[in-house]
Amino acid sequence: MYKSIRPGQEWLDTNGKRIEAHGGNIFYDNQTFYWYGENKEKTDGENGIWTYGIHAYSSKDLYNWTDEGLIIQPELNNENSNLHPSQRIRPSAYYF
């Protein structure tokens, strides 16, 4: 468990995996924080995948985040969709 935020270091969720919520937003509801953002787990800088859906996490203390999974799946079969992996999306600009 984290007891502080460590700038510049990799941040892991409660399962020990890297947090994937880039360009996202945090909101608070019913004593829980929710963080959502771009899932970049398949992005390597060479494969043309910019984002792979929208990932969400929850936390009671802003330090320790539980993976809530993909809340919006990528649209793999529609290259014109904003949710296609080749597209850049900033979920903080949208309200879900």
N, C-alpha and C positions, 0 to 999 in steps of 0.2 A: 504494500500500500504506500502511496505517495503521501507526504506530509508537507510538500512544498512544490512549487513549479520551478523547473530547472531550464532556463532559457538556453537554447542552442543544443540541447540534448534530445535524443529520440524519446518521444512520449508513448508509452505503451498503455493499452487498455487493461482491464482486470483479467483478461485471458492471456496477457503477455504479448499481444500483437500490436504492431504499430497503429496508432490512431489515424484513420483515413477520413478526415472531414475538412478538406482544404477549401478555402474561400467561403467558408460557411458562416453560420450564425448560431448564437446561443439564446434560448428563451427559458423562462422559469414558469412552472405551472405545478400547483399542488405540492409544494416543498421539494420539487425535483427540477434540476437543470437539464435541458435537452440541447445537444449540439448536433447540428447536421451540416454536411458539406460534401464536396466532391470526393468520390472514392477513386483514389489513384493507385490502388494496389496492383493494377495491371499496366501502369504507365512506366516505360523504361527509357523514354526519350528517343527511341529508334523505331518503335512498332506502329506509330501513328495513333495510338490510343491516348487521348487527352484525359478523359474521365470515363469511369465505368459505373454510372448510376450515382445516386445520392445516398450516403451512409449516415446513420444516426447513432448517437450514444446518449446515455443518461448518467447523471451523477447527483449525489446529495451534497458534495463538498467542493466541487470544481477541481479537485485534484485527481480523483479516481473515477474512471469512466467505464461504464458497462456497454458492450457492443449490443446494439438493438437491431443490427442488420441493415440491409438495403431497404430504404423506405420508398425509393423510386428506382425501378430497374432500368438498365440501358435499353434503348431500342436498336437492336442489332440489325434488323432487316430494313431500316429506313434511313438511308444516308442523309436525307434532308431534314430529319428530326433534330431538334436541339438536344435530344437525349442520346443521339448516336455517339459511340465512343470517340469518333474523330472530332467532335465538336467541343468547344470550350463553353463551360457554363459556370456562372457564379450564383449558387443557390441563395446567397444572402440578398440578391436583388429581387427575389421572388418571395411571395408569401404563400405558403402551402396551407 
